[in-house]
Amino acid sequence: MASLDWEKTGDPASLLGMATEGLTSTNSATRQITAILLARIGNAARPAVPALKDGLWNSDVYERQMAGEALQKIAPEELPPVR
């Protein structure tokens, strides 16, 4: 389990590749959980920002919410302005 390795070592490298792949899953729940994990990693998850930004425009309201919350913690400057 990559997430458990990250929590033990503090090194997100083992999780980032898997997480970036998870954001492209066809399963919405997988994408939501992936966004939650990336938010826990924080700034080190910056390589996933483009995929998280894509999630902001998904038709699933929960996916949009998880992507937005993850971006708020990882790269708040990347969030689009709210009108």
C-alpha positions, 0 to 999 in steps of 0.5 A, a space after each residue: 500500500 503506497 499510502 501507508 508507505 508515505 505515511 510511514 516515511 513521509 516520502 510521497 514519491 511512492 504515492 504520486 505515480 499511483 495517485 496521478 493514475 487514479 485521477 484518470 480512472 473511469 471510476 468517480 469514487 476512485 478519483 475522489 479518494 485520490 484527490 483526498 489522498 493528494 490533499 493529505 500530501 500537500 505541496 509535494 503533490 503539485 505534479 497532480 495539479 493539472 489533473 485536479 484542475 480537470 476534476 473541477 469541471 467534472 459533472 459529478 458534484 462530489 468529484 468537483 468538491 474533492 478536486 477543489 479541496 485538494 487544490 485549496 491545500 496543494 496550490 490555492 493559486 491554481 483555483 479559478 476565480 469564483 464569480 
